[in-house]
Amino acid sequence: MSQELDISTVTLSPEQDKLFTRFESSLAHMFITGKAGTGKSVLLQYIRQHTLKNYVVLAPTGVAALNVGGQTIHSFFLLPPTFIEVKHLRLNSRITNILKKLDTIIIDEVSMVRADLMDAIDFLLKKARNNSLPFGGVQMLLFGDLYQLPPVVNDPDLLSYFAINNGGHYFFNSNGWNGTELEIYELTQNFRQTDEIFKTILNAIRIGEADENIIDSLNARASQSIPQDNVIVLATTNATVFNINSQRLNSLPNTEFQFMAAIDGDLDESAFPTEKTLKLKPGAQIMMLKNDPKKRWVNGTIGTVDSMTAKTINVKIDGQVYPLAPETWNKVRYFLNPETRSLEEEITSSFTQFPLRLAWAITIHKSQGQTYNSVVLDLGFGAFAHGQTYVALSRCRSLETLYLKRPLTPKDIIIDPAIVDFMKKANINQI
């Protein structure tokens, strides 16, 4: 589903501009990383709208694909959702023809790509193109932050398998990268936070070097009174989010309205950008889910429902009331145009709904890539994944508008030593 950023008025920073030039003028495999808020998504969208190369944009999950306006890796390559053994993989003629025409594969949120998935990409590209070069000679352009959310491996035996056979389960542990040069670049200009103290705190959390002073600085925010409005709770589980949103909605005295989405084609419910049945009341806190062409709000802006009828919604943002119209998200598929011999996108299904969702609370996982003015972090019984606490904290613009439901403990800051080791040994190129 396409959720592209509006790049028409964007001016790249000097380092983004240099990376675009490097990408466009070479066939080098590139991994573009950087802390949260350093403009990785902006650069990706700029590349896709300005490159002259034949490319596809892919992501490891439906949510990530929605955010970047691409296809999931699994749906593009027709891969099973389970552990992938390359000896069982097959290619059909349609995919083969597409892979033969590719110059570049762009993958976003590569931190969540497992080693077996990357090996499947390498295998299928080599087979389709009859080319023994790494990834069949196709340029790989990877975006993401390895200190953020990791690949999902729930089976301990599978985790052991990756450790024994690959040395780990991350994308860089795949056999496809053995002996393959990967140019690594790190964006450094932070567009989200301006407070140097907060940036220092976030970086310490990110790389697992948060000492007692860092944790104390954050935990001072646990004693602050939490506002009831214009703040969003980031929680670890769907159940916590559902309970918070349901309780807050039920506590409003106004009449509830329901708005049904129009769905065309075959669309997995996990990829819905908002609820199929939106349940709202006047006064409900909501989050906008698309950038406004008139720049009155962006994807992630918090507001409230001002008034409604059975078919209309008016939202209040920063004290101003605006009528809202339904929007359509399109799920795309790449295909080879036989006349132009170029890769193009076609719409395979669509989801039409008012572009908002209840937003007293949202999961940390779904907050990835977002920016919020004011955040309450609710870790409940504790963080349970590498990078989870860093992702949550780094969504907020400033330390002064960050609130903690409870003080953090060292156990809440989970860092995979394999990531620290990889990044310390990585040859990060100067931009």
Secondary structure as UniProt FT lines:
FT   TURN            8..9
FT   HELIX           14..24
FT   STRAND          30..34
FT   TURN            36..37
FT   HELIX           40..50
FT   STRAND          55..59
FT   HELIX           62..68
FT   STRAND          71..72
FT   HELIX           73..77
FT   HELIX           86..88
FT   HELIX           93..101
FT   STRAND          104..107
FT   HELIX           110..112
FT   HELIX           115..129
FT   HELIX           134..137
FT   STRAND          139..143
FT   TURN            146..147
FT   HELIX           156..165
FT   HELIX           171..173
FT   HELIX           175..177
FT   TURN            178..179
FT   STRAND          183..187
FT   HELIX           196..206
FT   TURN            207..208
FT   HELIX           212..219
FT   HELIX           220..223
FT   STRAND          232..235
FT   HELIX           238..251
FT   STRAND          257..260
FT   STRAND          262..264
FT   HELIX           269..271
FT   STRAND          277..280
FT   TURN            282..283
FT   STRAND          285..288
FT   TURN            293..294
FT   TURN            299..300
FT   STRAND          302..308
FT   STRAND          313..317
FT   TURN            318..319
FT   STRAND          320..324
FT   STRAND          327..337
FT   TURN            338..341
FT   STRAND          342..353
FT   STRAND          356..358
FT   STRAND          361..363
FT   HELIX           364..367
FT   TURN            368..369
FT   STRAND          375..378
FT   TURN            380..381
FT   TURN            386..387
FT   HELIX           388..393
FT   TURN            394..395
FT   HELIX           399..401
FT   STRAND          402..404
FT   HELIX           410..412
FT   HELIX           417..425
FT   STRAND          428..429
//
